[in-house]
Amino acid sequence: KVTAKAREAGVKAVLAAFEAGYTLFDLADIYCDGVAEELFGLALKQARGLRKRAVIATKCGIRAPENGDPYRYDFNASYIIESCEASLRRMGIDTIDLFQLHRPDWLMDPEAVATAFAKLKKAGKVKHFGVSNFRPSQVALLQSALKAPLVVNQVEASLLRLEPFEDGTL
């Protein structure tokens, strides 16, 4: 549970980042069970010009535990659409600039993802799509089903995670 004090600090952090010149805000529906998106939405209401200058990126595809089930991937078209609409509501916006699949799902049906992406694009709910931490073969498989290009593969790379330099991702 996120306390009121932590919520206030979160909004202040977003506002400070914006004032310092940050324009890309990277979120996900599972960050604090959606609270990160809610706090970003509160910051949007407080900061003049933030929505106009910000690039809002958020991710979906990891289902939180429910009924005793563990976290799991879900790239079904209906779940992707539900996730997008919930993110839009939490942030209080009409359009997400960059909507990404959070982590690769080895059982992904590219056609299901393509269906969801096409519906979201047509409805004006998302401008661009991407993925996070996909291997090149996974990007190619998904791209083969999509009409619009994936614009990003957000890759986790650090001194503690060197695999992207070795597995062909970078």
Order of alpha helices (4+ residues) and beta strands (2+ residues): alpha-beta-alpha-alpha-beta-beta-beta-alpha-beta-alpha-beta-alpha-beta-alpha
